Amino acid sequence: MQARQRGKGWPACKQEDPLCYLCRMAEDLQITAGSKEEQYRQLLPQISALMEGEGDLIANLANATAALREQFGWWWVGFYLVREEALVLGPFQGPVACTKIRKGRGVCGAAWERASTVIVPDVEQFPGHIACSSLSRSEIVVPVIRQGEVVAVLDVDSEHLAHFDETDQHWLETLAEKLPF
C-alpha cells in the first residue's frame, strides 16, 4: 500500500504552540492507494482525527469533504443541512451547486424523505433527478440521522457511471454516524 503525504511545505510547529494541531492536520493526511475498502479504512480514522477537539460543525464538515475528495477524486462531495422544509447547501468540494432542495425532490430529497441511503448508478435514469452539473453521472446520498430525524445528507457525485456500491454505502454511513451533529 502506497501513501503520499499532503501539506509539505507548511511551517514546522513547536509542540508548545497551542495551535500546533492545525499544522499537523494538513501534513498528516495520508492519501492511500489500494482497494476501495483499504482506502476507507485508512481515511476514516484520519477524518476523525481532523474533527477531534474541533467543536465547530461547519469546520468539521468542510474538512470531511476535503479529505474525501482528496482521497477519492470524486466530482463533487458535500453536505446539505436540513433547515425547516428544505435541504440547504453546506460545506462542499467541487463545482457550484444547487442551494436548496425540497424533501422528496432529486436524489438528496429522496434520501431525506426515505431516511436511507440512495445509490444511483445512472442519474439520467433517476426520476426527478436535479442536474446541478451535467457532468455528474452517478451519485450516492447518505442521510445523517440523529434521534430518529435526518439532520443532513452527505451527497457524493461521480463523473463515471455506476461508481458507487455497497462498500461506499457502508463506509459513508459509518462516517455519517461519527459526524458531530
C-alpha positions in Angstrom: 0.0 0.0 0.0 1.4 3.4 -1.0 0.8 6.6 0.8 1.8 10.1 0.0 1.8 13.0 2.4 -0.1 16.2 1.7 0.7 19.6 3.1 4.5 19.5 2.7 5.9 23.0 2.9 3.8 24.0 5.9 5.8 25.7 8.6 7.1 23.5 11.3 5.2 23.6 14.6 6.6 23.7 18.1 4.8 21.4 20.5 4.2 24.2 23.0 2.3 26.2 20.4 -1.5 25.8 21.3 -2.3 25.9 17.6 0.2 23.2 16.6 -2.5 20.7 15.8 -3.6 23.0 12.9 -0.3 22.5 11.2 -0.1 18.7 11.9 -3.6 18.1 10.5 -2.7 19.2 6.9 0.6 17.5 7.0 -0.7 14.2 8.3 -3.5 13.5 5.7 -2.2 10.3 4.1 -3.6 9.6 0.6 -3.7 5.9 0.3 -3.7 3.5 -2.7 -5.2 0.1 -2.6 -8.7 -1.3 -2.8 -11.7 1.0 -2.0 -12.1 -0.8 1.3 -8.5 -0.2 2.2 -8.7 3.4 1.3 -11.8 3.9 3.5 -10.1 2.0 6.4 -7.2 4.4 6.2 -9.1 7.6 5.7 -11.9 7.4 8.2 -9.6 7.5 11.3 -7.9 10.5 9.7 -11.2 12.3 9.3 -12.0 11.5 13.0 -8.6 12.9 14.0 -9.3 16.1 12.0 -12.5 16.6 13.9 -11.0 15.8 17.3 -11.1 18.8 19.5 -12.9 21.0 17.0 -16.4 22.0 18.1 -17.4 23.9 15.0 -19.8 21.8 12.8 -19.0 23.7 9.6 -15.3 23.4 10.1 -15.7 19.6 10.7 -17.9 19.1 7.6 -15.6 21.2 5.5 -12.6 19.1 6.4 -14.5 15.8 6.0 -15.5 16.8 2.4 -12.0 17.9 1.6 -10.5 14.7 2.9 -13.0 12.6 1.0 -12.4 14.4 -2.3 -8.6 14.3 -1.9 -8.7 10.6 -1.3 -11.2 9.5 -3.9 -11.1 12.3 -6.5 -14.9 12.4 -6.8 -16.5 15.1 -9.0 -18.5 16.6 -6.1 -18.8 15.8 -2.4 -20.7 17.9 0.2 -23.4 18.2 2.8 -26.9 19.6 2.6 -28.3 20.6 6.0 -31.9 20.3 7.0 -33.2 23.8 7.6 -37.0 23.9 8.1 -38.6 22.5 5.0 -35.5 22.3 2.8 -32.0 20.9 2.4 -29.7 23.9 2.3 -26.2 23.7 0.8 -23.5 23.3 3.4 -19.7 22.7 3.1 -18.7 21.0 -0.2 -15.8 20.4 -2.6 -16.4 20.7 -6.3 -18.2 22.9 -8.8 -21.0 25.3 -7.7 -24.2 23.5 -6.6 -27.9 23.9 -6.1 -28.5 25.8 -2.9 -31.9 24.4 -1.7 -33.6 21.1 -2.3 -37.2 20.2 -1.2 -38.0 17.0 0.6 -38.6 14.2 -1.9 -37.0 16.1 -4.8 -34.0 14.6 -6.6 -31.6 12.1 -5.1 -30.9 14.2 -2.0 -34.5 14.9 -1.3 -35.3 11.2 -1.8 -32.7 10.1 0.7 -34.0 12.7 3.2 -37.6 11.6 2.7 -36.7 7.8 3.0 -34.2 8.4 5.8 -32.0 5.8 4.0 -29.1 5.8 1.6 -29.8 6.1 -2.1 -27.3 4.8 -4.7 -27.9 5.9 -8.3 -25.8 4.1 -10.9 -27.0 6.5 -13.7 -28.5 9.8 -12.7 -30.2 10.2 -16.1 -32.4 7.2 -15.1 -33.5 8.6 -11.7 -37.0 10.1 -11.8 -36.8 13.8 -10.8 -33.0 14.0 -10.8 -31.8 17.6 -10.2 -29.0 18.3 -12.6 -26.8 20.7 -10.7 -24.0 19.6 -13.1 -24.4 17.9 -16.5 -21.1 16.1 -15.8 -22.4 14.1 -12.9 -23.2 10.6 -14.0 -23.7 8.6 -10.7 -24.5 9.5 -7.2 -24.8 8.3 -3.6 -26.6 10.2 -0.9 -26.3 9.2 2.8 -28.6 10.7 5.4 -27.2 11.8 8.7 -29.7 10.8 11.3 -29.8 12.0 14.9 -32.5 11.0 17.4 -34.6 9.4 14.6 -34.5 12.6 12.4 -32.5 13.4 9.3 -30.4 16.4 10.1 -28.3 16.5 6.9 -27.3 14.4 3.9 -23.9 13.6 2.5 -24.0 13.8 -1.2 -21.3 12.4 -3.5 -21.3 12.6 -7.3 -19.0 11.0 -9.8 -18.5 11.7 -13.5 -18.4 7.9 -14.0 -21.5 5.6 -14.4 -22.1 3.1 -11.6 -19.2 4.4 -9.5 -20.8 3.7 -6.1 -21.6 0.5 -4.4 -22.3 -1.2 -1.1 -18.7 -0.6 0.0 -19.2 3.1 -0.3 -22.5 2.9 1.4 -21.1 1.0 4.4 -18.2 3.4 4.9 -20.0 6.6 4.2 -22.8 5.5 6.6 -20.1 4.8 9.2 -18.7 8.3 8.7 -22.2 9.8 8.9 -22.7 8.1 12.3 -19.5 9.7 13.6 -20.1 13.3 12.5 -20.5 15.6 15.4 -24.1 16.9 14.9 
